[in-house]
Amino acid sequence: MTGIVERLNASAPPSIKTLNGTINAFDKRSGVIEFYFNANESHTHSDDIIQGGFVAGMLDAAMAHVVFCVLDRVVILATLEMKVSYLDIARPGKLTARGWVLRMGKTISFLESDLTAADGTLLAKATSTVRIIHRQPSVKAES
């Protein structure tokens, strides 16, 4: 793993922990990040269907973190718009989200991601436009 991936995994925010997510790899050559999520019954509705907001969160995490990896540092990202297409039902188990940059500008970036089940079934795709704010996020003091 690259240094940035190790740092991102070590300092995963609460949203990634809620989704049981971890970055598996970042391929610098292709610019693709791969996230693993362990979806469980706490992410479901209607018996065993993963709630769409959690699916969107997984896709969003992959897109945001690929920017951190490409820039090799953590910046503040403000999502300007995001579109999700749900292609199949997501169920508990290991899910893989991949994210990549379609176009990177100095302050605006266009991103894409997909989510697959363990058997390779494509579950969802997303695109996002984000504003890049070139400063470190503030760190909350622990009480």
Backbone bond lengths (Angstrom), bond angles and torsions (degrees), N, CA, C in turn:
res aa  C-N    CA-C-N  psi(-1)  N-CA   C-N-CA  omega(-1)  CA-C   N-CA-C  phi
1 M - - - 1.449 - - 1.523 109.61 -
2 T 1.293 114.99 150.44 1.451 119.63 176.96 1.522 109.64 -78.42
3 G 1.327 117.01 162.83 1.448 121.95 179.43 1.512 113.43 -57.31
4 I 1.324 117.46 -42.45 1.465 120.74 -178.73 1.525 110.81 -64.41
5 V 1.319 118.09 -38.18 1.467 120.83 179.43 1.522 110.01 -64.47
6 E 1.316 117.06 -44.28 1.469 120.64 178.28 1.521 110.74 -61.29
7 R 1.332 117.40 -43.14 1.469 120.93 179.36 1.527 111.02 -65.07
8 L 1.332 117.17 -42.15 1.463 120.20 179.56 1.527 111.77 -64.80
9 N 1.322 117.21 -42.83 1.466 119.90 177.86 1.527 111.42 -64.52
10 A 1.328 116.87 -39.39 1.469 121.06 -178.37 1.525 112.04 -68.16
11 S 1.320 116.97 -27.84 1.470 120.08 -177.35 1.526 111.74 -117.22
12 A 1.323 116.16 35.58 1.472 120.78 -178.24 1.526 110.80 -57.62
13 P 1.346 117.02 133.46 1.461 120.15 179.06 1.530 111.20 -72.16
14 P 1.337 116.92 165.59 1.470 120.70 -179.60 1.533 113.83 -54.27
15 S 1.322 117.70 -35.05 1.470 119.57 -178.87 1.532 111.52 -63.04
16 I 1.322 117.39 -39.08 1.471 120.81 178.64 1.527 109.77 -69.61
17 K 1.325 117.11 -39.02 1.469 121.11 178.18 1.523 110.65 -64.81
18 T 1.343 117.49 -39.34 1.462 121.41 177.62 1.526 110.73 -60.55
19 L 1.325 115.95 -36.13 1.470 121.37 179.96 1.532 112.32 -86.15
20 N 1.335 117.13 2.30 1.476 121.89 -177.24 1.521 110.63 53.69
21 G 1.337 115.34 47.41 1.460 120.70 -175.36 1.512 113.72 -103.39
22 T 1.313 114.84 151.29 1.453 122.49 173.41 1.524 108.35 -150.51
23 I 1.318 115.33 143.58 1.464 119.02 176.63 1.516 107.53 -77.16
24 N 1.314 116.72 125.27 1.451 121.68 177.38 1.522 110.92 -84.21
25 A 1.334 116.89 -44.63 1.468 119.30 -175.27 1.514 110.43 -163.88
26 F 1.321 114.30 156.82 1.455 121.96 168.93 1.520 106.89 -132.52
27 D 1.324 116.27 122.67 1.460 122.11 178.36 1.519 108.20 -96.46
28 K 1.317 115.78 105.07 1.468 120.70 -176.28 1.530 111.68 -61.08
29 R 1.320 117.45 -35.66 1.469 121.53 -177.91 1.530 111.78 -64.93
30 S 1.324 116.79 -48.31 1.464 120.32 -178.85 1.532 111.90 -87.97
31 G 1.336 116.76 -19.63 1.458 120.81 -178.52 1.515 113.64 75.72
32 V 1.331 116.96 24.92 1.471 121.18 -177.78 1.526 109.66 -107.36
33 I 1.326 115.03 131.12 1.466 121.15 173.52 1.521 108.06 -101.12
34 E 1.328 115.93 148.20 1.461 120.90 177.33 1.521 108.63 -126.90
35 F 1.317 116.30 122.65 1.459 125.08 179.12 1.514 108.63 -109.35
36 Y 1.321 117.66 141.86 1.462 121.96 169.36 1.520 107.58 -109.12
37 F 1.330 115.63 137.35 1.456 121.93 175.14 1.522 108.06 -126.36
38 N 1.314 116.15 138.18 1.455 120.89 176.41 1.524 107.39 -106.77
39 A 1.323 115.70 88.73 1.466 121.27 -179.14 1.519 109.06 -74.88
40 N 1.334 115.75 136.81 1.461 119.65 179.78 1.529 109.92 -133.07
41 E 1.334 115.86 -174.42 1.462 120.10 -174.87 1.527 113.12 -61.61
42 S 1.326 118.61 -21.76 1.473 119.47 178.11 1.525 112.02 -71.79
43 H 1.327 117.82 -10.74 1.467 123.03 178.25 1.535 112.11 -99.82
44 T 1.330 117.34 6.57 1.473 120.26 -170.95 1.530 114.14 -107.05
45 H 1.309 112.93 164.40 1.465 123.98 167.57 1.523 105.33 -139.21
46 S 1.317 118.55 169.87 1.474 122.70 175.56 1.521 112.19 47.24
47 D 1.296 116.10 51.11 1.467 124.67 176.80 1.527 112.09 83.49
48 D 1.338 118.65 -79.85 1.473 118.45 -174.91 1.531 113.27 -138.53
49 I 1.315 117.53 33.40 1.466 121.69 179.06 1.530 108.41 -104.62
50 I 1.333 116.39 126.28 1.454 120.98 178.80 1.534 108.39 -66.67
51 Q 1.322 116.88 128.48 1.461 123.07 -179.17 1.526 109.57 -61.49
52 G 1.312 117.04 137.80 1.466 122.51 -174.32 1.515 114.66 -58.21
53 G 1.319 118.01 -31.80 1.457 120.71 178.14 1.522 111.90 -64.70
54 F 1.328 116.82 -35.55 1.463 119.93 176.37 1.527 110.58 -69.01
55 V 1.327 116.72 -39.41 1.472 120.51 176.09 1.528 109.29 -60.19
56 A 1.330 116.96 -46.40 1.466 120.78 178.31 1.523 110.77 -60.97
57 G 1.333 117.47 -39.08 1.457 121.26 178.20 1.514 112.58 -62.27
58 M 1.329 116.87 -39.02 1.465 121.19 178.04 1.525 110.81 -64.91
59 L 1.320 115.75 -45.49 1.465 120.50 178.14 1.528 111.06 -62.81
60 D 1.328 116.34 -43.69 1.462 122.24 -179.75 1.526 110.73 -63.27
61 A 1.320 117.46 -40.57 1.467 121.10 179.07 1.520 111.22 -61.08
62 A 1.318 116.84 -43.16 1.469 120.28 179.53 1.526 110.51 -63.90
63 M 1.327 116.58 -41.42 1.470 119.04 -179.04 1.525 111.29 -68.12
64 A 1.325 117.54 -43.22 1.470 119.69 -179.75 1.524 111.01 -65.16
65 H 1.308 116.76 -45.26 1.461 119.88 -175.81 1.519 113.59 -69.85
66 V 1.321 117.94 -25.58 1.461 118.07 176.04 1.532 109.90 -66.68
67 V 1.322 117.43 -33.26 1.468 119.91 176.87 1.530 109.57 -63.41
68 F 1.340 116.76 -44.52 1.461 120.10 178.34 1.521 111.14 -59.08
69 C 1.328 116.29 -40.78 1.468 120.35 -179.01 1.529 111.72 -69.78
70 V 1.312 117.67 -42.69 1.465 121.29 -179.82 1.528 110.12 -64.29
71 L 1.339 116.33 -42.99 1.465 120.26 179.54 1.530 112.02 -78.87
72 D 1.335 116.47 -16.17 1.467 124.47 -177.57 1.530 111.87 60.56
73 R 1.330 114.88 34.79 1.463 120.62 173.89 1.527 108.37 -166.91
74 V 1.304 115.35 159.13 1.454 120.65 178.80 1.521 108.79 -88.78
75 V 1.311 115.79 129.01 1.466 123.73 176.30 1.523 107.06 -124.09
76 I 1.300 116.31 176.90 1.456 120.10 173.74 1.525 107.73 -91.80
77 L 1.322 116.52 131.22 1.462 121.21 176.83 1.523 108.85 -115.95
78 A 1.300 116.19 131.50 1.460 122.31 174.71 1.524 107.27 -113.91
79 T 1.321 116.65 116.18 1.458 120.27 179.06 1.520 109.64 -71.87
80 L 1.323 115.80 122.91 1.462 121.32 178.19 1.521 111.19 -89.65
81 E 1.328 115.88 -35.82 1.468 120.81 174.63 1.511 108.64 -161.84
82 M 1.338 114.64 152.43 1.463 120.65 178.17 1.522 107.93 -147.74
83 K 1.317 115.16 135.51 1.468 121.05 177.58 1.519 108.31 -123.69
84 V 1.314 116.32 130.79 1.465 121.91 179.15 1.525 108.80 -119.27
85 S 1.327 115.69 133.17 1.463 121.79 172.00 1.521 107.40 -112.29
86 Y 1.337 115.98 118.46 1.461 122.29 179.19 1.523 107.40 -91.10
87 L 1.320 116.80 116.57 1.462 121.50 -172.45 1.524 113.95 -103.33
88 D 1.336 116.44 -23.07 1.464 120.91 179.35 1.523 107.55 -157.37
89 I 1.308 116.69 167.61 1.463 121.32 -179.84 1.525 109.63 -76.42
90 A 1.336 115.74 130.11 1.462 121.20 174.41 1.520 108.19 -92.31
91 R 1.326 115.67 134.90 1.466 121.65 -179.00 1.529 109.11 -124.36
92 P 1.338 117.34 162.72 1.461 119.77 -179.70 1.529 112.06 -55.21
93 G 1.325 114.46 148.48 1.457 121.93 -179.60 1.515 109.94 134.85
94 K 1.321 114.80 -170.29 1.460 120.00 -179.56 1.524 109.86 -77.48
95 L 1.334 115.17 124.68 1.453 122.26 177.04 1.525 108.03 -119.80
96 T 1.315 115.95 146.10 1.465 120.92 -179.54 1.516 109.33 -119.16
97 A 1.332 115.03 125.43 1.469 120.83 174.92 1.523 107.55 -111.63
98 R 1.325 115.21 131.55 1.463 120.74 174.18 1.516 107.40 -115.26
99 G 1.328 115.85 142.49 1.456 120.26 178.17 1.513 110.39 -134.18
100 W 1.350 115.98 150.21 1.457 120.48 179.00 1.518 109.17 -153.34
101 V 1.314 115.45 161.54 1.458 122.56 -179.36 1.523 108.58 -92.31
102 L 1.323 116.05 127.93 1.462 120.13 173.03 1.522 110.11 -83.06
103 R 1.340 115.86 -42.10 1.463 121.37 177.24 1.525 107.87 -155.93
104 M 1.334 114.91 131.01 1.461 120.76 -179.50 1.520 109.25 -113.89
105 G 1.315 115.54 120.89 1.457 120.57 173.81 1.519 109.25 -108.10
106 K 1.320 116.48 -174.49 1.465 120.03 179.52 1.526 111.72 -70.59
107 T 1.340 116.26 -36.51 1.465 118.82 -177.70 1.530 113.77 -127.09
108 I 1.311 118.38 -12.39 1.463 122.28 179.60 1.530 108.31 -127.71
109 S 1.330 115.42 137.70 1.457 119.78 178.41 1.532 108.73 -133.87
110 F 1.330 115.68 144.65 1.461 122.73 177.32 1.527 107.06 -111.07
111 L 1.334 116.31 127.00 1.458 121.89 -170.37 1.525 110.76 -126.78
112 E 1.327 114.88 161.95 1.459 120.95 177.42 1.522 108.74 -145.45
113 S 1.338 115.65 152.24 1.465 119.91 176.93 1.524 110.11 -152.88
114 D 1.332 114.10 163.44 1.459 119.95 172.87 1.522 109.45 -141.10
115 L 1.315 116.09 159.53 1.459 122.71 -179.46 1.514 108.29 -128.91
116 T 1.334 116.11 129.75 1.464 120.76 179.81 1.524 110.72 -126.25
117 A 1.325 115.01 153.41 1.461 122.27 174.01 1.528 108.80 -80.87
118 A 1.316 116.19 170.01 1.467 121.29 -179.33 1.530 112.05 -58.30
119 D 1.341 117.87 -29.94 1.462 120.50 -179.91 1.529 113.07 -85.26
120 G 1.338 116.74 3.87 1.463 120.83 178.50 1.512 115.26 93.22
121 T 1.331 118.49 -2.56 1.456 121.70 179.08 1.526 110.33 -63.80
122 L 1.323 116.90 127.72 1.452 121.77 177.15 1.528 108.31 -75.54
123 L 1.339 116.10 119.19 1.462 121.64 -175.45 1.520 113.10 -98.43
124 A 1.333 116.83 -37.46 1.463 120.01 -176.06 1.519 109.94 -161.78
125 K 1.327 114.51 156.49 1.470 122.21 175.05 1.520 107.41 -133.47
126 A 1.324 115.94 153.96 1.458 119.55 178.61 1.519 110.39 -146.84
127 T 1.321 114.34 154.42 1.460 121.89 169.69 1.520 106.44 -128.50
128 S 1.326 114.84 153.34 1.450 119.63 -178.76 1.518 109.76 -149.61
129 T 1.313 114.97 147.66 1.456 122.65 170.82 1.521 105.99 -116.18
130 V 1.329 116.35 126.15 1.461 120.32 -178.34 1.517 111.20 -126.08
131 R 1.322 114.78 150.40 1.456 121.80 172.00 1.517 107.35 -96.92
132 I 1.323 116.59 130.54 1.458 122.39 179.71 1.522 108.18 -97.94
133 I 1.313 115.60 121.33 1.463 121.83 177.20 1.519 106.54 -107.15
134 H 1.312 116.76 112.36 1.464 121.98 -170.96 1.523 113.04 -81.81
135 R 1.323 114.21 67.68 1.461 120.36 168.81 1.520 107.19 -152.72
136 Q 1.304 115.80 159.93 1.452 120.89 -179.10 1.523 109.88 -70.95
137 P 1.324 117.74 141.77 1.472 119.39 172.61 1.526 109.27 -62.78
138 S 1.324 116.71 147.33 1.464 118.91 177.30 1.517 108.82 -71.78
139 V 1.318 115.71 147.92 1.454 121.78 179.35 1.512 107.79 -105.45
140 K 1.330 115.87 126.76 1.467 120.47 179.49 1.519 109.22 -74.88
141 A 1.298 115.96 136.66 1.458 121.08 176.84 1.515 108.23 -71.66
142 E 1.329 116.09 139.80 1.468 120.19 178.17 1.507 109.00 -80.24
143 S 1.344 115.87 141.35 1.464 119.51 -178.92 1.498 111.70 -97.68
